[in-house]
């Protein structure tokens, strides 16, 4: 029976407002919609402010924030924090916390860099095809092992996670400093550098970006159709057909819109020049770089190139990695027994243990998963800089926790979503990027980030009281 039929037979549902009926029919999370609205508002405010302060009228609202260049860079910068925030969701849902993720990232990144630069390269030769593979696997394995160690101390040694990970915050940073000997370890393997998104090999380009977008759109439509079939199979209430169509159109429009923005950012001209020289491509006369955008000279007037040598970036590999991690973690949290156990433990640990769930082993597994995700973030961060230092993950733990809480994960446990944490990571990075764009002092930036975190927790408390 459809949801529309149910509403026609229920007088209480008939008295609902149009907005409530819309949210009930589409099953859109109003809290997520609020976060997205707040994110868009932040973007618009920063764009207007940057336009007023710099007199740059190239953006949508007169500024330089809502430009393809800045938005492309913003997504790349968000990738590392977004990956770690997906693991932090499960920890906080289980009423645990990991304060060591920033220091762990530094340690894992330095270990991976030392392995590549000082161990493998002298033995196998610089540029050997296996170096990047060993580096990637080593970072993920080391992160998982360290995370499992944190989990074991928490679950079996019964030391509070706050103390265990606070000690790790100090210890792992010291180990990173010892391994790096206080120096920057560089350069990384050339293939490994692709994971950072800073070189052309890590950009999909317009064609493959559009192919990926079409694949995602097809997946959205398939998921909606398959979900409707499953509801029919198990006799669950159905969404109205118009709501299914609306969700498919909305999801596809968002994917295509983001892809259009990613494909609108051209390579910096110096990079095009180097690429052209390396590949014997002739550069048309009059092409120059103007604020990262390829332009042509028409007499005294600067105009956009219509026939010049212009290459566009498309999606960057770190963004793809973050999206894949988000999809996998969402599936893990919502469609597997592992995820159900996590939320059951977070909702009521005693009841979960009485139900036969091995809560101690689950804690170890979730901490190990968090460590593996830290390893992925360490790969992205070190590859992007093409170097690793003991300060690489400095304060990252604060940004990860802030992103998770802003994304709607309750510190009381039992409540949280992966996509919410990733939106929270994007919001945090947007605030940091916007303040940097306005040349605000670093001290002021920290004050704003701290205030946003406190405000997010306050709003979470208000929401929890309202639900109760």
Buried (B, 14 or more C-beta within 10 A) or exposed (E): EBBBEEBEEEEEBEEBEEEEBEBBBBEBBEBBEEBBEEBEEBBBBBBBBBBEEBEBEBBEBBBBBBBBBBBBBBBBBBBBBBBBBBBBBBBBBBBBBBBBBBBBBBBBBBBBBBBBBEEBBEEBEEEBEEBBEBBBEBBBBBBBBBBBBBBBBBBEEEBEBEEBBBBBBEBBBEBBBEBBEEEBBBBBBBBBBBBBBBBBEBBBBBEEBBEBBBEBBEEBBEEBEEBBEEEEEEEEEBBBEEBBEBBBEEBBEBBBEBBBBBBBBBBBBEBBBEBBEEEEEEBEEEBEBEEBBBBBBEEEEEEEBEEBBBBBBBBBBBBBBBBEBBBEBBEBBEEEEBBBBBBBBBBEBEEBBEEEBEBBBBBBBBBBBBBBBBBBBBBBBBBBBBBBBBBBBBEBBBBBBBBBBBBBBBBBBBBBBBBBBBBBBBBBBBBBBBBEBBEBEEEEBBEBBEEBBEEBBEBBEEBEEEEE
